[in-house]
């Protein structure tokens, strides 16, 4: 088990990843919110590539006012630490309130992911 996602998260992310890989039109709810407590980085992940089980897709906010959809490897995130040596963490209390496309729209309007 990856410390950033639970087994339930992984199953839901993989299901979304299979739909995405099959080219199905879908607008999923994000499954997990990852963040750095000391660097203002946020990842709202919605799918996991079933081919490698490591490449996640979602909304990425690097804290520079330009949030965008993209991919990131969970294995890479596990090695990131902020300036105060805080690792990437899973928001255990995250409950998605809208589809990913709506998070993207709001993030682009506001220059960052809004909760």
VOKOL-524074 format. One record per atom (N, C-alpha, C): atom name; x, y, z. Coordinates in steps of 0.02 Angstrom, whole numbers, plus 32768, in hexadecimal, padded with zeros to 4 digits. Atoms other than C-alpha are relative to their C-alpha. Last residue first. Layout:
% VOKOL-524074
CA  X  Y  Z
...
END
This chain:
% VOKOL-524074
N  8024  8037  7FE0
CA  7DA8  84BC  7FB6
C  7FB7  800E  8004
N  8029  7FE7  7FC9
CA  7DFC  852E  7F39
C  7FD8  7FC6  801C
N  8037  802C  7FEC
CA  7E8A  84F2  7ECC
C  7FDD  801E  803C
N  7FED  8036  7FD3
CA  7EF2  8581  7E8A
C  7FC4  7FD8  8013
N  7FB7  8006  7FFD
CA  7EF4  8619  7E18
C  8018  7FCA  802F
N  7FE5  7FE5  7FC2
CA  7E3E  8642  7E3F
C  804C  7FFA  8007
N  801C  7FBE  7FF1
CA  7DEE  862F  7D94
C  8023  8021  803B
N  7FE7  7FD3  8033
CA  7E60  859F  7D64
C  7FE7  8047  800A
N  7FB8  7FF5  7FF4
CA  7E3F  8548  7E09
C  801D  8030  7FCD
N  7FF8  7FD3  7FC7
CA  7D83  855F  7DF7
C  804A  8010  800E
N  801B  7FBE  8012
CA  7D81  8513  7D48
C  800B  8032  8039
N  7FD3  7FE2  8031
CA  7DF3  8483  7D7A
C  7FE9  8047  7FF0
N  7FC4  7FED  7FDB
CA  7D8C  845B  7E16
C  8031  8024  7FD2
N  8014  7FC5  7FDA
CA  7CF1  845D  7DA7
C  803A  8019  802C
N  8003  7FC7  802F
CA  7D43  83E6  7D2B
C  7FEC  8041  8024
N  7FBE  7FE5  800D
CA  7D72  8372  7DBB
C  7FFE  803D  7FD2
N  7FD9  8026  8031
CA  7CBD  835A  7DEE
C  8043  8023  7FF3
N  8011  7FF4  8047
CA  7C80  83AF  7E8B
C  802A  7FD5  7FD3
N  8041  7FDE  8002
CA  7C7F  83A6  7F4A
C  7FE8  800A  7FB8
N  800B  7FD9  803D
CA  7D0B  8329  7F62
C  7FB9  801C  7FFE
N  803E  8019  801C
CA  7D1E  82F6  801A
C  7FF2  8029  7FC1
N  8019  7FE7  8040
CA  7DCE  830E  805B
C  7FC2  7FDB  7FEA
N  8044  7FE7  7FF7
CA  7DE1  82E3  8114
C  7FE2  801A  7FBE
N  802C  8035  7FE9
CA  7E7A  8272  8106
C  7FB7  8016  8004
N  8033  7FDE  7FD8
CA  7ED6  82F3  809F
C  7FCC  7FCC  8013
N  8045  8009  8018
CA  7F66  8287  8065
C  7FD2  8025  802F
N  802F  8023  7FD5
CA  8014  82CA  8089
C  7FBC  7FF8  7FDE
N  8043  7FFD  801D
CA  80AC  82FD  8026
C  7FD2  7FD6  802C
N  800F  8028  803C
CA  8140  8302  809B
C  7FBB  8010  7FE4
N  8041  8022  7FF9
CA  8170  8390  8113
C  7FF2  7FDA  7FC0
N  7FF8  8049  8000
CA  822A  83B8  810D
C  7FC0  7FDA  800E
N  7FF9  8012  7FB9
CA  820E  8470  813B
C  8004  7FB4  800A
N  7FC6  7FDE  7FE3
CA  8231  84A4  8087
C  800A  7FF1  804A
N  8001  7FB7  8005
CA  81B8  8421  8044
C  803D  801E  8023
N  8007  7FDF  7FBF
CA  81DA  8368  802C
C  8003  804B  7FF4
N  7FFF  7FB7  7FFC
CA  81BF  8300  7F90
C  7FF9  8017  8048
N  7FBE  7FE7  7FF1
CA  81EF  8248  7F8D
C  8005  804B  8008
N  7FEB  801C  7FC0
CA  8140  81FC  7F98
C  8045  801A  8015
N  801D  7FD9  7FCA
CA  8109  8272  7F0E
C  8018  7FE8  8044
N  7FDC  7FC0  7FFD
CA  8182  821F  7E95
C  7FE6  802B  803A
N  7FBD  800F  7FE5
CA  813D  8171  7EBC
C  802A  803F  8004
N  8005  8005  7FB7
CA  808D  81B4  7EA4
C  8044  7FF3  801F
N  7FF5  8043  7FE6
CA  80BE  81E6  7DF3
C  7FFC  8001  804D
N  7FC9  8002  7FD1
CA  806F  8286  7DB4
C  8007  7FB8  8018
N  7FF0  8040  7FE0
CA  7FF9  82AD  7D27
C  803C  8008  802E
N  7FC2  8020  8015
CA  7FA5  834B  7CEC
C  8009  7FBF  8024
N  8006  8049  8000
CA  7F14  83C2  7CFC
C  8042  7FE2  7FE8
N  800F  8020  803F
CA  7F47  8474  7D20
C  7FF6  7FB5  800B
N  8016  8046  7FF8
CA  7F5C  84F3  7DAB
C  7FEC  7FE2  7FBD
N  8010  801E  8041
CA  7FBC  8590  7D76
C  7FEC  7FB7  8009
N  8037  7FDE  8022
CA  7FC9  8607  7E0A
C  7FEC  7FE4  7FBD
N  7FE5  7FC8  8026
CA  8075  85CF  7E44
C  7FCA  8024  7FD7
N  7FFC  7FC4  7FD7
CA  803E  855C  7ED1
C  801C  803C  7FDC
N  7FBC  7FF9  7FE6
CA  8067  84BB  7E76
C  800A  8041  8026
N  7FF6  7FBA  7FEF
CA  7FAF  8492  7E5E
C  8044  8006  8022
N  7FC1  7FF3  7FDC
CA  7F90  83EE  7E04
C  8007  804B  800A
N  7FF3  7FB8  8000
CA  7EE3  83B2  7DCF
C  803D  800C  802D
N  802F  7FD4  7FDC
CA  7ED7  82FA  7DA6
C  8013  8048  7FF8
N  8018  7FC7  8028
CA  7F33  8265  7D5F
C  7FCF  8028  802A
N  8042  7FE5  7FEF
CA  7F9A  81E4  7DBE
C  7FF1  803D  7FD6
N  800B  7FBE  801E
CA  802A  817E  7D79
C  7FB8  8016  800D
N  7FD9  7FCD  7FDE
CA  8057  80EF  7DEF
C  7FF2  8047  7FE7
N  8018  7FFC  7FBC
CA  7FE8  805A  7DC5
C  8023  8036  8029
N  7FC7  8001  7FD2
CA  8052  803D  7D29
C  7FEC  8006  804A
N  7FC5  8020  801F
CA  7FD5  800D  7CA2
C  803B  7FFD  8030
N  7FFF  8048  7FF1
CA  7F3B  8032  7D0D
C  803E  7FDD  7FE4
N  7FF3  8027  803C
CA  7F64  80EC  7D0B
C  8003  7FB6  8010
N  7FBE  8020  7FFC
CA  7F18  8137  7DA8
C  8008  7FD4  7FC2
N  7FF7  803F  8024
CA  7E87  81B1  7DA4
C  8047  7FE7  8008
N  803F  801D  8015
CA  7E3B  8245  7E02
C  8007  7FBC  7FDF
N  7FF7  8039  802E
CA  7EC8  8294  7E64
C  7FBE  7FDD  7FF3
N  8042  8021  7FFB
CA  7EB8  8341  7EAF
C  8001  7FC9  7FCC
N  8012  802D  8037
CA  7F6F  8371  7EC7
C  7FBB  7FE4  800F
N  803C  8029  7FF9
CA  7F9E  8407  7F32
C  7FF6  7FD6  7FC1
N  800A  802A  803C
CA  8042  8464  7F50
C  7FC4  7FD3  800E
N  803B  7FEB  8027
CA  8042  84F2  7FD0
C  7FF8  7FDB  7FBD
N  7FEC  7FE6  8042
CA  80F3  84D0  800E
C  7FC7  8013  7FD2
N  7FD3  7FC7  7FFB
CA  80ED  84AA  80C9
C  8015  801D  7FBD
N  8015  7FD0  7FCD
CA  8058  8436  80DC
C  802C  803E  8004
N  7FC5  7FF5  7FD6
CA  807B  83E1  8036
C  7FED  8035  8033
N  7FE6  7FBC  7FF7
CA  7FDB  83A0  7FEB
C  8041  7FFF  8026
N  7FBD  8003  7FE2
CA  7F7C  8308  7FAD
C  801A  8047  8004
N  7FDE  7FBF  8000
CA  7EC1  8307  7F8D
C  8041  7FF6  8025
N  7FD3  7FF0  7FC8
CA  7E73  825F  7F5F
C  801F  8045  7FF6
N  8001  8036  7FCE
CA  7DE5  821B  7EF5
C  8029  8014  803E
N  7FBD  8012  7FE8
CA  7DBB  82AF  7E87
C  7FFA  7FCC  8037
N  7FF1  7FDC  7FC3
CA  7D0A  82A2  7E43
C  8048  7FEF  8012
N  8004  801E  7FBE
CA  7D0B  8261  7D94
C  8007  8032  8039
N  7FEB  7FC6  7FD8
CA  7CE0  82B8  7CF1
C  7FFC  7FEA  8049
N  8015  8001  7FBA
CA  7CD0  822D  7C72
C  801C  803D  8023
N  800A  7FBC  7FE8
CA  7CD9  8211  7BB8
C  7FE7  7FFC  8047
N  8044  7FEE  7FEF
CA  7D1A  8162  7B9B
C  7FFE  8048  8018
N  8018  7FC8  8028
CA  7DC2  8157  7B45
C  7FB8  8013  800F
N  802D  801A  8033
CA  7DE9  80A9  7B86
C  7FE2  8037  7FD5
N  7FD7  8023  8031
CA  7E7E  80F0  7BE4
C  7FD6  7FE4  7FC7
N  7FD9  7FCE  8026
CA  7E0B  816C  7C3C
C  8029  7FDF  7FC9
N  8030  7FDB  802B
CA  7D90  80E4  7C6F
C  8024  8033  7FD5
N  8015  802E  8035
CA  7E20  8077  7CAD
C  7FCF  8022  7FD1
N  7FCA  8005  8031
CA  7E69  810A  7D0C
C  7FEF  7FD1  7FC7
N  8002  7FC3  8029
CA  7DC3  812D  7D62
C  8035  7FFD  7FCA
N  803F  8005  8027
CA  7DBD  8078  7D9E
C  7FF9  803D  7FD3
N  7FF6  802E  8037
CA  7E75  8086  7DD0
C  7FC2  7FF8  7FD5
N  7FD5  7FDF  8032
CA  7E54  8121  7E38
C  800C  7FD3  7FC4
N  8029  7FCE  8023
CA  7DC1  80CB  7E8F
C  8029  8024  7FCB
N  8033  8023  8028
CA  7E29  8030  7EB9
C  7FD5  8032  7FD9
N  7FE0  8020  8039
CA  7EBE  8098  7EF1
C  7FCD  7FDE  7FD3
N  7FEF  7FCB  802F
CA  7E53  8105  7F62
C  801D  7FE2  7FC1
N  8040  7FEB  801D
CA  7E0A  8067  7FB3
C  800C  8038  7FCD
N  8013  8034  8031
CA  7EBA  8022  7FCC
C  7FBE  8012  7FDE
N  8017  803E  7FE1
CA  7EE9  80C6  8020
C  7FF1  7FCE  7FC9
N  8045  8014  8010
CA  7F50  814D  7FCE
C  7FEF  7FBF  8023
N  8025  7FC5  8016
CA  7FEC  81AF  8000
C  7FB7  7FF0  7FEF
N  8015  7FD7  7FC7
CA  8039  8125  806A
C  7FD6  803D  7FEC
N  7FDF  7FBF  8003
CA  803B  80AF  7FD5
C  7FE7  802A  803A
N  802A  7FC4  8000
CA  8000  8000  8000
C  802C  803E  8000
END
